[in-house]
Amino acid sequence: MTYPDELAQAKKVTLPCAEITDFPRFAYRGTHLDVSRHFFDVDFVKKYIDVLAMYKINKFHWHLTDDHGWRIQIDKYPELTRIGAWRPERDQWDTLHPVQPDEPMTYGGFYTKDQIREVIEYAAIRHIDIIPEIEIPGHCSAILAAYPQFACDDYPYTVAVGPYWPPKAIMCAGNNDVITFYKDVLTEVAELFPYPYIHIGGDEAFNDNWQVCPKCQQRIADKHLKNEFELQQWLMNIMEKHLSQLHKKAIIWDDIVSKDMVNMSTILCWQSFDVAKIAAKHGNDVIMCPTSHCYYNFYQGDKKTEPLCMEGEVTLEKAYSFDPMPKGLSGKDAKHILGAQCNLWTEFINTPKQAEYMLLPRLCALSECVWTPAEQKDWKNFSNRVEFHQRMLKKLGYNCRDKK
């Protein structure tokens, strides 16, 4: 018998004649990569896509913008990459102190449009669709460092350093130029990416500045909105409609969800299964990635023996126990659960080797969760099989964590 680790080196494989009937439980099977906190070059992104294809992952969520760096060329706004893609290089990522005036901005990078087209083509050959994410309206320090006129205040924003960000950094929703900016950016992004979905953020948009900004308060009054949360819903709805005009559809983090929501975007649910049920019952399509099971930037085991991670724990067994279908949904509402993805945020992941270590072999668990019917899953059986995959992945040059 040829075991999986030997297949990695095989040039020719002979299989007996057989008929196989197999199909996935969910149509959407995704994996995310944050390239804002730490930039990963095209070669690694391709290697990342290769391992996704191995495990029948068909969606790659590319988190291209955030406080810590803007990673995509936008012709109409060149300062986004000239300024917004770079920050000081710090050896101690877990030590937070502000950017100093004399620090050289040498750490970062961005993808040219030609490089993005290259990655899109590479993924398409492997039957993977790429979903770009442009954060709106928070997580915007990199934008405000390049274009400070888009802020509510005159705070001297810089591209963020350390694992945290200025919580008050938010684009001014009362400034019409901000609306124009986002529409221009999304138009260029839509021209690049063929898949119909574009992620437009919406998470952790702390609205302290909106509460005291005259322009934002005037917008709330003019649009007859109740509060700053409704102002965010209004803004996201504007962008949702703009994407529709570009023949695209919006995906938004579940922070926008409320019982009286108006947005019909697909919801990427990270906070809880209950929020997912609210969205599904409202009629929104939902993709599941709850922190409890799908945040692969969390510890995989004992903190004493693991590299520094974001606080939280998702062991291999916990990842395998994930059921993307929230309990208690009716058949009609359950149809809105498109599938699930794991998320790899890179606050504490600064090398390709470390990214692979955090992804693998937990990706094997996700792959089975979104493909195999829940009643057919078996942890003991999976635990035995995954050992072969660990050896295979290492022979293929991936830094796969040993099962412990």
C-alpha positions as CSV (number, residue, x, y, z in Angstrom):
1,M,0.0,0.0,0.0
2,T,1.3,3.5,-0.8
3,Y,0.8,5.8,2.1
4,P,0.1,9.5,1.8
5,D,3.7,10.5,2.8
6,E,5.1,8.3,0.0
7,L,2.6,9.9,-2.5
8,A,4.4,13.2,-2.0
9,Q,7.5,11.8,-3.8
10,A,5.7,9.6,-6.3
11,K,6.1,10.6,-10.0
12,K,3.5,8.0,-11.1
13,V,0.6,6.5,-9.2
14,T,-1.5,3.5,-10.3
15,L,-5.0,3.1,-8.9
16,P,-7.4,0.2,-9.5
17,C,-10.5,0.9,-11.5
18,A,-13.3,2.2,-9.2
19,E,-16.4,4.3,-9.2
20,I,-16.4,7.0,-6.4
21,T,-19.5,9.0,-5.4
22,D,-18.5,11.9,-3.3
23,F,-19.7,15.5,-2.8
24,P,-19.2,18.2,-0.3
25,R,-21.6,19.1,2.6
26,F,-21.1,22.8,1.9
27,A,-20.4,24.7,-1.3
28,Y,-18.3,27.4,0.4
29,R,-15.1,25.9,1.9
30,G,-12.7,28.8,2.7
31,T,-9.4,29.8,4.3
32,H,-8.3,33.4,5.1
33,L,-4.9,35.0,5.2
34,D,-4.2,38.4,6.8
35,V,-1.3,40.0,4.9
36,S,-1.7,43.4,6.5
37,R,-0.1,42.8,9.9
38,H,2.8,41.0,8.2
39,F,3.3,41.0,4.4
40,F,3.7,37.7,2.6
41,D,5.2,37.7,-0.9
42,V,3.6,36.2,-4.0
43,D,5.7,33.0,-3.8
44,F,4.3,32.2,-0.3
45,V,0.7,33.1,-1.3
46,K,1.0,30.6,-4.1
47,K,2.4,28.0,-1.7
48,Y,-0.5,28.7,0.6
49,I,-3.0,28.3,-2.3
50,D,-1.4,24.9,-3.1
51,V,-2.1,23.5,0.3
52,L,-5.7,24.8,0.1
53,A,-6.2,23.0,-3.1
54,M,-4.9,19.8,-1.6
55,Y,-7.7,19.8,0.9
56,K,-10.5,20.8,-1.4
57,I,-10.7,24.4,-0.1
58,N,-12.3,26.4,-2.9
59,K,-12.3,30.0,-1.5
60,F,-9.3,32.1,-0.5
61,H,-10.2,35.2,1.6
62,W,-7.3,37.6,1.0
63,H,-7.3,40.2,3.8
64,L,-5.5,43.0,2.0
65,T,-6.0,46.2,4.1
66,D,-6.0,47.0,7.7
67,D,-4.4,49.4,10.2
68,H,-1.0,47.8,9.8
69,G,-0.6,48.1,6.1
70,W,-2.4,48.6,2.8
71,R,-1.3,45.8,0.4
72,I,-3.0,46.4,-3.0
73,Q,-2.0,48.9,-5.7
74,I,-4.8,51.5,-6.4
75,D,-3.9,53.7,-9.3
76,K,-6.2,56.6,-8.3
77,Y,-4.7,56.8,-4.8
78,P,-1.0,56.1,-5.0
79,E,-0.3,57.3,-1.4
80,L,-2.0,54.1,-0.2
81,T,1.0,52.1,-1.2
82,R,3.7,54.8,-1.1
83,I,2.9,55.6,2.6
84,G,0.2,53.2,3.7
85,A,2.1,50.0,2.9
86,W,5.1,50.7,5.2
87,R,5.9,51.0,8.9
88,P,8.9,50.8,11.2
89,E,10.6,47.4,11.5
90,R,10.4,46.2,15.1
91,D,12.0,43.1,16.5
92,Q,9.5,42.9,19.4
93,W,6.1,42.7,17.9
94,D,4.4,42.2,21.3
95,T,5.9,45.4,22.7
96,L,3.7,48.4,22.0
97,H,5.0,51.9,21.7
98,P,4.1,54.7,19.2
99,V,5.9,55.3,16.0
100,Q,8.8,57.8,16.5
101,P,9.4,60.6,14.1
102,D,12.9,59.4,13.2
103,E,12.0,55.8,12.6
104,P,12.5,54.7,9.0
105,M,9.4,53.2,7.3
106,T,11.1,50.1,5.8
107,Y,8.9,47.2,6.8
108,G,6.0,46.1,4.6
109,G,5.2,45.8,1.0
110,F,2.2,45.6,-1.4
111,Y,1.0,43.6,-4.5
112,T,1.0,45.3,-7.9
113,K,-2.0,44.7,-10.1
114,D,0.1,42.4,-12.3
115,Q,1.1,40.3,-9.3
116,I,-2.5,40.1,-8.2
117,R,-3.6,38.9,-11.7
118,E,-0.8,36.3,-11.5
119,V,-2.1,35.0,-8.2
120,I,-5.7,35.0,-9.4
121,E,-4.8,32.9,-12.5
122,Y,-2.7,30.6,-10.3
123,A,-5.7,30.0,-8.0
124,A,-8.2,29.6,-10.8
125,I,-6.2,26.7,-12.3
126,R,-6.5,25.1,-8.8
127,H,-10.3,25.8,-8.8
128,I,-10.0,28.4,-6.0
129,D,-11.9,31.7,-6.1
130,I,-10.2,34.7,-4.4
131,I,-12.2,37.1,-2.3
132,P,-10.4,40.3,-1.6
133,E,-11.1,42.3,1.5
134,I,-11.1,46.1,1.7
135,E,-11.8,47.2,5.3
136,I,-14.7,49.8,5.7
137,P,-15.0,52.0,7.7
138,G,-12.6,51.1,10.6
139,H,-9.2,49.4,10.7
140,C,-8.1,52.3,8.6
141,S,-4.9,53.7,10.2
142,A,-2.9,53.0,7.0
143,I,-5.4,55.0,4.9
144,L,-5.4,57.9,7.3
145,A,-1.6,57.9,7.4
146,A,-1.7,58.4,3.6
147,Y,-4.9,60.6,3.4
148,P,-5.4,62.3,6.8
149,Q,-8.2,64.5,5.3
150,F,-10.5,61.4,5.5
151,A,-10.5,61.4,9.4
152,C,-13.0,63.0,11.7
153,D,-10.2,64.6,13.7
154,D,-6.7,65.9,13.3
155,Y,-4.9,63.1,15.2
156,P,-1.5,62.4,13.5
157,Y,-2.3,58.8,12.3
158,T,0.5,56.5,11.3
159,V,0.5,53.0,9.9
160,A,-0.1,50.9,13.1
161,V,2.7,49.0,14.8
162,G,2.3,46.3,17.4
163,P,-0.5,43.8,17.7
164,Y,-3.1,46.5,18.4
165,W,-4.4,49.6,16.6
166,P,-5.7,53.1,17.5
167,P,-9.3,52.2,18.5
168,K,-10.6,55.6,17.4
169,A,-9.3,55.3,13.9
170,I,-12.4,55.4,11.6
171,M,-13.2,57.1,8.3
172,C,-15.4,60.1,8.5
173,A,-18.9,59.0,7.4
174,G,-20.1,62.6,7.1
175,N,-17.4,63.4,4.5
176,N,-18.6,62.9,0.9
177,D,-15.0,62.5,-0.2
178,V,-14.8,59.4,1.9
179,I,-17.7,57.9,0.0
180,T,-16.0,58.8,-3.3
181,F,-12.8,57.3,-2.1
182,Y,-14.3,53.9,-1.2
183,K,-16.3,53.8,-4.4
184,D,-13.2,54.5,-6.5
185,V,-11.2,51.8,-4.6
186,L,-13.9,49.2,-4.9
187,T,-14.2,50.0,-8.6
188,E,-10.5,49.2,-9.2
189,V,-10.7,46.1,-7.0
190,A,-13.8,44.9,-8.9
191,E,-12.0,45.3,-12.2
192,L,-9.2,43.0,-10.9
193,F,-11.0,40.2,-9.3
194,P,-13.4,38.0,-11.4
195,Y,-15.2,36.2,-8.5
196,P,-18.5,38.0,-7.8
197,Y,-17.9,38.6,-4.1
198,I,-15.9,41.3,-2.5
199,H,-15.5,41.6,1.3
200,I,-16.0,45.2,2.6
201,G,-15.1,44.7,6.3
202,G,-17.4,46.3,8.8
203,D,-15.9,44.8,11.9
204,E,-14.7,46.6,15.1
205,A,-15.7,50.1,13.7
206,F,-15.4,52.0,17.0
207,N,-17.5,55.1,16.5
208,D,-16.2,57.4,19.3
209,N,-15.1,60.0,16.8
210,W,-18.5,59.8,15.0
211,Q,-20.2,60.7,18.3
212,V,-18.4,64.1,18.4
213,C,-17.8,64.8,14.7
214,P,-20.1,67.6,13.4
215,K,-20.2,66.1,9.9
216,C,-21.1,62.7,11.1
217,Q,-23.8,64.0,13.4
218,Q,-25.2,66.1,10.5
219,R,-25.3,63.0,8.3
220,I,-27.3,61.2,11.0
221,A,-29.8,64.0,11.1
222,D,-30.0,64.4,7.4
223,K,-30.7,60.7,6.8
224,H,-33.0,60.4,9.8
225,L,-30.9,57.8,11.5
226,K,-31.2,56.8,15.2
227,N,-27.5,56.6,16.1
228,E,-24.0,55.9,15.0
229,F,-24.7,52.2,14.5
230,E,-27.3,53.0,11.9
231,L,-24.8,55.4,10.3
232,Q,-22.5,52.5,9.8
233,Q,-25.3,50.4,8.3
234,W,-26.2,53.3,6.0
235,L,-22.5,53.6,4.9
236,M,-22.2,49.8,4.3
237,N,-25.5,49.8,2.4
238,I,-24.1,52.6,0.1
239,M,-21.1,50.4,-0.7
240,E,-23.3,47.3,-1.1
241,K,-25.3,49.1,-3.8
242,H,-22.2,50.4,-5.5
243,L,-20.9,46.8,-5.8
244,S,-24.2,45.8,-7.2
245,Q,-23.8,48.4,-9.9
246,L,-20.4,46.8,-10.7
247,H,-22.1,43.3,-10.9
248,K,-20.5,42.3,-7.6
249,K,-21.9,41.2,-4.2
250,A,-20.7,42.3,-0.8
251,I,-19.6,40.2,2.2
252,I,-19.6,41.9,5.5
253,W,-18.4,40.9,9.0
254,D,-21.2,40.1,11.4
255,D,-20.8,43.3,13.4
256,I,-23.4,44.8,11.1
257,V,-26.1,42.3,12.1
258,S,-29.1,43.5,14.0
259,K,-32.7,42.4,14.2
260,D,-33.8,45.3,12.1
261,M,-30.9,45.3,9.6
262,V,-31.3,46.5,6.1
263,N,-28.2,45.1,4.4
264,M,-28.7,42.0,2.3
265,S,-25.0,41.2,2.0
266,T,-23.5,37.8,2.8
267,I,-22.5,37.8,6.4
268,L,-19.2,36.4,7.6
269,C,-20.0,35.3,11.1
270,W,-17.1,35.4,13.6
271,Q,-18.7,36.3,16.9
272,S,-21.3,33.6,17.7
273,F,-23.7,31.1,16.3
274,D,-26.6,33.2,17.6
275,V,-25.6,36.1,15.4
276,A,-25.5,33.7,12.5
277,K,-29.1,32.6,13.2
278,I,-30.3,36.2,13.3
279,A,-28.8,36.9,9.9
280,A,-30.1,33.6,8.3
281,K,-33.6,34.3,9.6
282,H,-33.4,37.8,8.1
283,G,-32.7,36.2,4.7
284,N,-28.9,36.9,4.5
285,D,-26.5,34.2,3.3
286,V,-24.0,33.3,6.0
287,I,-20.5,32.0,6.1
288,M,-19.3,30.6,9.4
289,C,-15.9,31.3,11.0
290,P,-16.6,31.5,14.8
291,T,-13.6,32.4,17.0
292,S,-14.5,29.3,19.1
293,H,-13.4,26.9,16.4
294,C,-12.0,28.7,13.3
295,Y,-9.5,31.3,14.5
296,Y,-6.2,29.5,13.8
297,N,-4.1,32.4,15.2
298,F,-5.1,31.1,18.6
299,Y,-2.9,28.7,20.6
300,Q,-3.0,25.0,19.6
301,G,-1.9,23.7,23.0
302,D,0.0,24.6,26.2
303,K,1.2,28.2,26.1
304,K,4.4,27.1,27.8
305,T,5.5,25.1,24.7
306,E,3.8,27.0,21.9
307,P,5.0,30.2,20.2
308,L,3.4,33.5,21.2
309,C,-0.1,33.7,19.8
310,M,-3.3,35.7,20.1
311,E,-5.1,34.9,23.3
312,G,-7.4,31.9,23.0
313,E,-7.2,28.2,22.2
314,V,-8.3,26.1,19.3
315,T,-6.7,22.6,19.6
316,L,-6.8,20.2,16.7
317,E,-9.6,18.3,18.4
318,K,-11.6,21.5,19.0
319,A,-11.1,22.5,15.3
320,Y,-12.4,19.0,14.3
321,S,-15.5,19.3,16.5
322,F,-16.7,22.3,14.5
323,D,-20.2,22.0,13.0
324,P,-20.8,25.0,10.7
325,M,-24.6,24.5,10.9
326,P,-26.1,26.5,13.8
327,K,-28.5,24.5,15.9
328,G,-32.2,25.3,15.7
329,L,-32.4,26.7,12.2
330,S,-35.4,25.6,10.1
331,G,-34.9,24.0,6.7
332,K,-35.6,27.3,4.9
333,D,-33.2,29.3,7.1
334,A,-30.6,26.6,7.1
335,K,-30.2,26.9,3.3
336,H,-28.6,30.4,4.0
337,I,-25.6,28.7,5.7
338,L,-23.2,28.6,2.7
339,G,-20.3,27.0,4.5
340,A,-17.4,28.0,6.6
341,Q,-13.8,29.1,6.7
342,C,-10.8,29.3,9.0
343,N,-9.1,32.6,9.7
344,L,-5.4,33.2,10.0
345,W,-4.8,36.6,11.5
346,T,-1.1,37.4,11.6
347,E,-0.5,39.8,14.6
348,F,1.9,37.2,16.0
349,I,2.7,35.4,12.7
350,N,5.6,37.1,10.9
351,T,7.1,34.4,8.8
352,P,5.9,31.9,6.2
353,K,7.2,29.1,8.4
354,Q,5.1,30.3,11.3
355,A,2.0,30.7,9.2
356,E,2.3,27.1,8.0
357,Y,2.8,25.9,11.6
358,M,-0.4,27.7,12.7
359,L,-2.5,26.5,9.7
360,L,-1.4,22.8,9.6
361,P,-2.7,20.3,10.4
362,R,-5.8,22.3,11.6
363,L,-6.6,22.9,8.0
364,C,-7.2,19.1,7.7
365,A,-9.8,19.4,10.4
366,L,-11.6,22.3,8.7
367,S,-11.5,20.4,5.3
368,E,-13.4,17.5,6.8
369,C,-15.8,19.7,8.7
370,V,-17.0,21.4,5.5
371,W,-16.9,18.3,3.3
372,T,-18.1,15.3,5.4
373,P,-21.6,14.9,6.8
374,A,-21.6,15.6,10.5
375,E,-22.8,12.1,11.4
376,Q,-19.9,10.5,9.5
377,K,-17.2,12.4,11.4
378,D,-15.0,10.4,13.8
379,W,-12.3,12.1,15.9
380,K,-10.4,8.9,16.7
381,N,-10.4,7.9,13.0
382,F,-9.3,11.4,11.9
383,S,-6.6,11.5,14.6
384,N,-5.0,8.4,13.2
385,R,-5.3,9.5,9.6
386,V,-3.9,13.0,10.2
387,E,-0.5,11.5,11.2
388,F,0.0,10.4,7.6
389,H,-0.9,13.9,6.4
390,Q,1.6,15.4,8.7
391,R,4.4,13.4,7.2
392,M,3.2,14.1,3.7
393,L,3.0,17.8,4.3
394,K,6.5,17.9,5.8
395,K,7.9,16.1,2.8
396,L,6.2,18.7,0.6
397,G,8.1,21.4,2.4
398,Y,5.4,22.7,4.8
399,N,6.1,23.4,8.5
400,C,3.3,21.2,9.8
401,R,2.9,21.1,13.6
402,D,3.2,17.6,15.2
403,K,0.1,16.2,16.6
404,K,0.4,16.4,20.4
